[in-house]
Amino acid sequence: MNPKYDALRAGMGAPVSLADAALHTEGADYARAWLHRLHAGTAQPDELAVILAFLTGEMLHGACRVLEKALKGAAP
């Protein structure tokens, strides 16, 4: 287990540093952009897989948080 992500896993949802916060936000932006394209009918079927394969660490956490909220019905 990586202690860097303990706060996120504990449900606090806050990145550990400003650099992590910036990466978290960037990943969330990728996910929001994809969701907007999906709702507009312009997203390609494999586009989400390509985006998620590109993301790592905090960027992936940010994107997954947005996608989780969207799947639960909350606004991204």
RAZI-V588577 format. One record per pair of residues at least 24 apart in sequence whose C-alpha atoms are under 10 Angstrom apart, sorted by the first residue. I is the first residue (numbers start at 1). J is the second residue. D is the distance in Angstrom with one decimal. If there is no record, write none. Layout:
BEGIN
{{I/J/D} {I/J/D}}
END
This chain:
BEGIN
{{5/57/9.3} {5/58/8.9} {5/61/9.6} {8/58/9.9} {8/61/8.7} {13/61/9.4} {13/62/9.4} {13/65/9.0} {15/58/7.6} {15/61/9.4} {15/62/9.4} {16/58/9.6} {19/58/9.3} {20/57/8.7} {20/58/6.0} {20/59/8.2} {20/62/9.9} {21/58/7.6} {21/59/8.9} {21/62/8.9} {22/58/8.5} {22/59/8.4} {22/62/9.6} {23/55/9.7} {23/56/9.4} {23/57/8.3} {23/58/5.5} {23/59/4.9} {23/60/8.6} {23/61/9.0} {23/62/7.7} {23/63/9.9} {24/56/9.9} {24/57/8.4} {24/58/4.7} {24/59/4.6} {24/60/7.4} {24/61/6.4} {24/62/4.4} {24/63/7.5} {24/64/9.8} {24/65/9.3} {25/58/8.5} {25/59/7.1} {25/60/9.9} {25/61/9.3} {25/62/6.1} {25/63/8.2} {25/66/10.0} {26/55/9.7} {26/58/8.8} {26/59/6.1} {26/60/9.2} {26/62/7.3} {26/63/8.1} {27/51/9.3} {27/52/9.1} {27/54/10.0} {27/55/7.1} {27/56/8.8} {27/57/9.4} {27/58/7.3} {27/59/3.9} {27/60/5.8} {27/61/7.2} {27/62/4.8} {27/63/4.6} {27/64/8.2} {27/65/9.2} {27/66/8.9} {28/58/9.5} {28/59/7.1} {28/60/8.1} {28/61/8.0} {28/62/4.5} {28/63/4.2} {28/64/7.5} {28/65/7.3} {28/66/5.9} {28/67/8.5} {28/76/8.8} {29/59/9.2} {29/62/8.1} {29/63/7.3} {29/66/8.6} {29/76/9.7} {30/55/9.3} {30/59/8.8} {30/60/9.6} {30/62/8.9} {30/63/6.6} {30/66/9.4} {31/59/9.8} {31/60/9.4} {31/62/8.1} {31/63/5.0} {31/64/7.6} {31/65/8.9} {31/66/6.4} {31/67/6.6} {31/70/9.8} {31/76/8.7} {32/63/7.9} {32/66/6.9} {32/67/8.0} {32/70/9.3} {32/75/9.9} {32/76/6.5} {33/76/10.0} {34/63/9.9} {34/67/9.6} {35/66/9.2} {35/67/8.2} {35/70/8.4} {35/76/8.3} {36/76/9.6}}
END
